[in-house]
Amino acid sequence: MTKEGFERLEELFPRIVNLMPKNEFDSHDFILVLAQKYQKLYVQLLYVYKDNNQPFQSVHKEIPKRLKKRVDLVEHVIRKHSSKNIFGLENSCAVWRKVK
C-alpha cells in the first residue's frame, strides 16, 4: 500500500492545491485540507506506518517531500516556518506558493 497510496496522493496534489484558500500556505495547512477532503486515503497512509511509534509524523514528513517535486504546482518559498500542526502543537514546516 505504501507506494500505491502515495502515488494516489500525488495524483490528488493539483486538487488539494486548488482547494487552498490563499496563494501561499504551509505544509500544515496542506495536510489539514488533505485530511479533511480525502479522509479514507489519509487513514490508509497512516495505516502504512501503524507499527511506527509516530505514524502521523512519518506521513507528514513524506507529504511535503513529495510536494516539493511538483514544481508545476507550487514553489517552495520558506524552508522553516512556525505554525500549528494537526494536533494543535507549534512546530516548523515549509511554506509554499501556488504556481500560476
Buried (B, 14 or more C-beta within 10 A) or exposed (E): EEEEBBEBBBEBBEEBBEBBEEEBBBBBBBBBBBBEEBEEBBEBBBBBBEEEEEBBEBBBEBBBEEBBEBEEBBEBEEEEBEBBBEEEEEBBBBBBBBEE
